[in-house]
Amino acid sequence: MPLPPPPRTGDRPEQVADVVCVGETMVVLSPPDGRPLAEQPSLTMAVGGAESNVACGLAGLGHRVAWLSRLGDDPFARRILAELTARGVDVTGVETDPARPTGVYFKDPTPDPDSTRTHTRTHYYRSGSAASAMGPDLVTRLPALRRARLVHLSGVAAAVSDSCAGLLEAILVDRALGRGDDAPLVSFDVNHRPALWPDGTSDAAKSLLTLARAADIVFVGRDEAEALWGTARPDDTAALLAPAPLIVVKDAEHGATSYADGARTFVPALPTRVVEPVGAGDAFAAGYLAGVLENRDERARLRLGHLAASAALRTRDDVPTMPPRAETDRQLALDDASWSRTAPR
């Protein structure tokens, strides 16, 4: 499953992104420490969204990436654009909606008394947001999608609105960006968010399964696959998601397994002290996709995913600072025994 070659820009002055990520990004308001939201006298503001998290991660690993979406005409939108631009993400294709607001969500951490971990609940305020008005027409309005080598989508967008679900169906199922060697590959992270599916798990299970099976690259957590489809083992999940040609099943601290061209590859996760798990799945996808863009083998792709996810687990930020490439290259070269003993710095 080769990537299309980098596009030739000719005399065009603009830089063409290797990857285009599409989805809603919101302002995130969260406690400055690990205490619950109700106990806080003040909150910190940041930026978060599954697809833009992946975009920032890829940019942090040295790749050309753009994020496409819609934002309100408000200070929150300006904060998002400034943050993503500072992280090296191209936001020139983002549309401004003067009638709808930018979405907001709150993070509510609760320390687990039986461990060092913190459980975080999210409260969304995104109904009627500017991004919720995205639809299939985005494909024809924004040519950057067709010029990309890879387009990344998430199941979060499928739950935001009917029109957003239609956009994902157009790109994944209907292949509105084209088919064949010149069309971009499409990756899809299942990213099941139960709070966003008012009709319950059965509706989410059906919709997300259809989208996942239509993708070129699928990311799914073992636990979310079991909750959605009752597949408790990675092999069972891979069998269910066929005929998707490349499937990656993540199993938290245990590791991740990929299924490609009839081969099964497992790489254990790195031992990591978890500060907060939010954003780790997006970071993993960014690391893995960086490996795809760099034509690395499956073991190296999975290792890059784990290295990026480990960086996310060690911070309360949705988007971590990615490890230096000299460090990742050193760890990619380790033998399997040395890799399993390596603790991130």
C-alpha positions as CSV (number, residue, x, y, z in Angstrom):
1,M,0.0,0.0,0.0
2,P,2.4,2.7,-1.2
3,L,1.8,6.4,-0.6
4,P,1.3,8.6,-3.6
5,P,4.5,10.5,-4.5
6,P,5.0,14.1,-3.1
7,P,3.1,16.5,-5.4
8,R,5.0,18.7,-7.7
9,T,4.2,22.3,-6.9
10,G,5.4,23.7,-10.2
11,D,5.3,27.5,-10.0
12,R,2.8,27.6,-7.2
13,P,4.1,29.6,-4.3
14,E,2.3,27.7,-1.6
15,Q,3.8,24.7,0.3
16,V,1.9,21.5,-0.2
17,A,1.2,19.5,2.9
18,D,2.1,15.8,3.0
19,V,-0.7,15.2,5.5
20,V,-4.1,17.0,5.9
21,C,-6.0,16.4,9.1
22,V,-9.7,17.3,9.1
23,G,-11.9,17.8,12.2
24,E,-13.0,20.0,15.0
25,T,-10.6,21.7,17.4
26,M,-11.7,23.5,20.6
27,V,-10.4,25.6,23.3
28,V,-9.7,23.5,26.4
29,L,-10.2,24.9,29.9
30,S,-8.6,22.8,32.6
31,P,-7.2,22.9,36.2
32,P,-3.6,23.8,36.5
33,D,-3.1,20.8,38.7
34,G,-4.6,17.3,39.1
35,R,-7.5,18.4,41.4
36,P,-11.1,18.2,40.3
37,L,-12.8,21.0,38.3
38,A,-15.2,22.0,41.1
39,E,-12.3,22.8,43.5
40,Q,-10.5,25.2,41.2
41,P,-10.5,29.0,41.6
42,S,-9.0,29.4,38.1
43,L,-8.4,27.5,35.0
44,T,-5.8,27.4,32.3
45,M,-6.6,27.7,28.5
46,A,-5.1,25.4,25.9
47,V,-6.1,24.0,22.5
48,G,-7.3,20.5,21.8
49,G,-8.9,18.3,19.1
50,A,-8.1,14.8,18.0
51,E,-7.2,15.7,14.4
52,S,-5.3,18.8,15.2
53,N,-3.4,16.9,17.9
54,V,-2.2,14.5,15.2
55,A,-1.3,17.5,13.0
56,C,0.8,19.1,15.7
57,G,2.5,15.7,16.5
58,L,3.4,15.2,12.8
59,A,4.7,18.8,12.6
60,G,6.7,18.2,15.7
61,L,8.3,15.2,14.0
62,G,9.3,17.3,11.0
63,H,6.5,16.7,8.5
64,R,4.5,19.1,6.4
65,V,1.0,19.0,7.7
66,A,-2.2,21.1,7.4
67,W,-5.3,21.2,9.4
68,L,-8.7,22.0,7.8
69,S,-11.8,22.9,9.8
70,R,-14.2,25.8,10.6
71,L,-14.0,28.2,13.5
72,G,-16.1,31.0,14.9
73,D,-15.2,34.6,14.5
74,D,-14.1,34.9,18.1
75,P,-11.1,35.1,20.4
76,F,-11.1,31.3,20.9
77,A,-10.6,30.9,17.2
78,R,-7.7,33.3,17.2
79,R,-6.1,31.4,20.0
80,I,-6.4,28.1,18.1
81,L,-5.0,29.5,14.9
82,A,-2.1,31.1,16.7
83,E,-1.3,27.9,18.7
84,L,-1.4,25.6,15.7
85,T,0.6,28.0,13.5
86,A,3.3,28.3,16.3
87,R,3.5,24.5,16.2
88,G,4.2,24.4,12.5
89,V,0.8,23.5,11.2
90,D,-0.6,25.1,8.0
91,V,-4.0,26.6,8.9
92,T,-4.6,28.7,5.7
93,G,-7.5,26.4,4.7
94,V,-9.5,27.0,7.9
95,E,-12.8,28.7,7.3
96,T,-14.3,31.4,9.6
97,D,-18.1,31.2,10.4
98,P,-19.4,34.6,11.6
99,A,-22.7,33.0,12.8
100,R,-21.5,30.0,14.9
101,P,-19.1,29.9,17.8
102,T,-15.8,28.0,18.3
103,G,-16.3,24.9,20.5
104,V,-15.1,24.7,24.1
105,Y,-14.6,21.8,26.5
106,F,-13.5,21.4,30.1
107,K,-11.2,18.7,31.6
108,D,-12.2,17.4,35.0
109,P,-9.4,15.4,36.6
110,T,-10.0,13.1,39.5
111,P,-7.0,11.4,41.3
112,D,-7.3,7.7,41.8
113,P,-6.7,7.0,45.5
114,D,-5.5,3.5,44.7
115,S,-2.8,4.5,42.2
116,T,-0.7,7.4,40.9
117,R,-3.0,7.8,38.0
118,T,-5.6,10.6,37.4
119,H,-8.9,9.9,35.7
120,T,-10.1,12.7,33.5
121,R,-13.7,13.4,32.5
122,T,-14.4,15.8,29.7
123,H,-17.4,18.2,29.4
124,Y,-18.1,19.3,25.9
125,Y,-19.8,22.6,24.8
126,R,-19.8,22.1,21.0
127,S,-23.4,21.8,19.9
128,G,-24.0,24.2,17.0
129,S,-20.3,25.1,16.7
130,A,-18.8,26.4,13.5
131,A,-17.1,23.0,12.9
132,S,-20.3,21.1,13.3
133,A,-21.4,22.8,10.0
134,M,-18.7,21.0,8.0
135,G,-20.1,18.7,5.3
136,P,-19.3,16.8,2.1
137,D,-19.0,20.1,0.1
138,L,-15.7,20.6,1.9
139,V,-14.1,18.1,-0.5
140,T,-14.8,20.4,-3.5
141,R,-14.1,23.7,-1.8
142,L,-10.7,22.8,-0.4
143,P,-8.3,21.4,-3.0
144,A,-5.6,20.9,-0.4
145,L,-7.3,17.6,0.4
146,R,-6.7,16.2,-3.1
147,R,-3.1,17.3,-3.1
148,A,-2.1,15.6,0.1
149,R,-0.3,12.3,0.3
150,L,-2.4,11.2,3.3
151,V,-5.6,12.5,4.8
152,H,-6.3,11.8,8.5
153,L,-9.8,11.6,10.0
154,S,-11.3,10.6,13.4
155,G,-14.5,9.1,14.6
156,V,-15.0,12.1,16.8
157,A,-16.1,14.1,13.8
158,A,-18.7,11.4,12.9
159,A,-20.5,12.1,16.2
160,V,-20.3,16.0,16.0
161,S,-23.2,16.4,13.5
162,D,-25.0,14.7,10.6
163,S,-23.2,16.9,8.1
164,C,-19.8,16.0,9.6
165,A,-20.7,12.3,9.4
166,G,-21.5,12.9,5.8
167,L,-18.1,14.4,5.2
168,L,-16.4,11.3,6.6
169,E,-18.6,9.1,4.5
170,A,-17.8,11.0,1.4
171,I,-14.1,10.8,1.9
172,L,-13.9,7.2,3.3
173,V,-16.8,5.3,1.8
174,D,-17.5,7.1,-1.4
175,R,-13.8,7.9,-2.0
176,A,-14.6,11.5,-3.1
177,L,-10.9,12.3,-3.2
178,G,-10.3,9.7,-5.8
179,R,-9.1,6.1,-6.1
180,G,-5.8,4.6,-7.3
181,D,-2.2,5.4,-7.0
182,D,-2.6,9.2,-7.3
183,A,-5.3,9.5,-4.7
184,P,-4.3,10.2,-1.0
185,L,-4.3,7.4,1.5
186,V,-6.9,7.9,4.1
187,S,-6.3,7.0,7.8
188,F,-9.0,6.8,10.4
189,D,-8.8,6.7,14.2
190,V,-12.0,5.2,15.6
191,N,-11.8,7.5,18.6
192,H,-15.1,6.5,20.2
193,R,-16.3,9.2,22.6
194,P,-19.5,7.8,24.3
195,A,-20.6,11.2,25.5
196,L,-21.0,12.4,21.9
197,W,-23.3,9.6,20.8
198,P,-26.7,10.3,22.3
199,D,-28.3,7.2,20.8
200,G,-25.9,4.9,22.6
201,T,-23.2,2.4,21.8
202,S,-25.2,0.5,19.1
203,D,-25.5,3.5,16.8
204,A,-21.8,4.3,17.3
205,A,-20.8,0.7,16.7
206,K,-22.5,0.6,13.3
207,S,-21.3,3.9,12.1
208,L,-17.7,3.6,13.2
209,L,-17.5,0.0,11.8
210,T,-18.6,1.2,8.4
211,L,-16.0,4.0,8.4
212,A,-13.2,1.9,9.7
213,R,-13.6,-0.8,7.1
214,A,-13.4,1.8,4.4
215,A,-10.1,3.3,5.5
216,D,-6.6,2.5,4.2
217,I,-5.1,2.8,7.7
218,V,-7.2,2.2,10.9
219,F,-6.3,2.9,14.5
220,V,-8.4,1.5,17.3
221,G,-7.9,0.8,21.0
222,R,-8.4,-2.8,22.1
223,D,-10.7,-1.6,24.9
224,E,-12.9,0.6,22.7
225,A,-13.2,-2.2,20.1
226,E,-14.4,-4.5,22.9
227,A,-16.9,-1.9,24.0
228,L,-18.2,-1.2,20.5
229,W,-18.1,-4.6,18.9
230,G,-17.3,-7.2,21.6
231,T,-13.9,-8.2,20.1
232,A,-11.7,-8.7,23.2
233,R,-8.6,-9.8,21.3
234,P,-6.6,-7.8,18.8
235,D,-6.8,-10.6,16.3
236,D,-10.6,-10.7,16.5
237,T,-10.7,-6.9,16.0
238,A,-8.5,-7.2,12.9
239,A,-10.7,-9.9,11.5
240,L,-13.8,-7.7,12.0
241,L,-12.2,-4.7,10.4
242,A,-11.1,-6.5,7.2
243,P,-10.9,-5.6,4.4
244,A,-9.1,-2.5,5.7
245,P,-5.5,-3.1,4.4
246,L,-3.6,-1.8,7.5
247,I,-5.1,-2.1,11.0
248,V,-3.4,-1.0,14.2
249,V,-4.8,-2.2,17.5
250,K,-3.5,-0.3,20.6
251,D,-3.6,-2.0,24.0
252,A,-2.7,0.7,26.4
253,E,0.4,-0.1,28.5
254,H,0.7,-3.6,26.9
255,G,1.6,-2.5,23.4
256,A,0.2,-2.3,19.9
257,T,-0.3,-4.8,17.1
258,S,-0.4,-4.0,13.4
259,Y,-1.9,-6.2,10.6
260,A,-0.7,-5.5,7.1
261,D,-0.3,-7.7,4.0
262,G,-1.0,-10.8,6.0
263,A,1.6,-10.1,8.6
264,R,1.1,-9.5,12.3
265,T,3.6,-7.3,14.1
266,F,3.5,-6.6,17.9
267,V,5.7,-4.0,19.7
268,P,5.4,-3.6,23.5
269,A,4.7,-0.2,24.9
270,L,7.5,1.7,26.8
271,P,7.3,1.8,30.6
272,T,6.0,5.2,31.4
273,R,4.8,7.0,34.5
274,V,1.4,8.3,33.5
275,V,0.5,11.9,34.4
276,E,-2.6,12.0,32.2
277,P,-3.8,9.7,29.4
278,V,-5.6,12.3,27.3
279,G,-4.0,12.8,24.0
280,A,-1.8,9.7,24.0
281,G,-3.9,8.0,21.3
282,D,-3.5,11.0,19.0
283,A,0.2,11.2,19.7
284,F,0.5,7.5,18.8
285,A,-1.2,8.0,15.5
286,A,1.1,10.9,14.7
287,G,4.2,8.8,15.4
288,Y,2.9,5.9,13.4
289,L,2.0,8.0,10.4
290,A,5.4,9.7,10.6
291,G,6.8,6.2,10.1
292,V,4.5,5.6,7.1
293,L,5.6,8.9,5.5
294,E,9.2,7.9,6.1
295,N,8.7,4.4,4.5
296,R,9.7,2.7,7.7
297,D,8.9,-1.0,8.4
298,E,6.1,-2.0,10.7
299,R,8.2,-2.4,13.8
300,A,9.7,1.1,13.4
301,R,6.2,2.6,12.8
302,L,4.9,1.1,16.0
303,R,7.9,2.1,18.0
304,L,7.5,5.7,16.7
305,G,3.9,5.6,17.9
306,H,4.9,4.4,21.3
307,L,7.6,7.1,21.7
308,A,5.1,9.8,20.8
309,A,2.4,8.4,23.0
310,S,4.9,8.1,25.9
311,A,5.6,11.8,25.6
312,A,1.9,12.6,25.8
313,L,1.4,10.4,28.8
314,R,4.0,12.4,30.8
315,T,2.2,15.7,30.5
316,R,-1.2,17.2,31.1
317,D,-1.2,18.9,27.7
318,D,-3.2,17.4,24.9
319,V,-0.2,17.9,22.6
320,P,3.3,17.0,24.0
321,T,6.7,18.2,22.9
322,M,7.8,15.4,20.6
323,P,11.1,13.7,21.3
324,P,14.1,14.9,19.2
325,R,14.7,12.8,16.1
326,A,18.2,11.9,17.2
327,E,16.7,10.3,20.3
328,T,13.9,8.5,18.3
329,D,16.4,7.2,15.8
330,R,18.6,5.8,18.6
331,Q,15.6,4.0,20.1
332,L,14.4,2.7,16.8
333,A,17.8,1.0,16.3
334,L,17.6,-0.9,19.6
335,D,17.1,-4.7,19.6
336,D,13.8,-6.0,21.0
337,A,15.2,-6.8,24.4
338,S,16.8,-3.4,24.8
339,W,13.6,-1.7,23.6
340,S,11.5,-3.4,26.2
341,R,13.8,-2.2,29.0
342,T,14.0,1.4,27.8
343,A,12.3,4.0,29.9
344,P,11.6,7.4,28.3
345,R,13.7,10.3,29.4
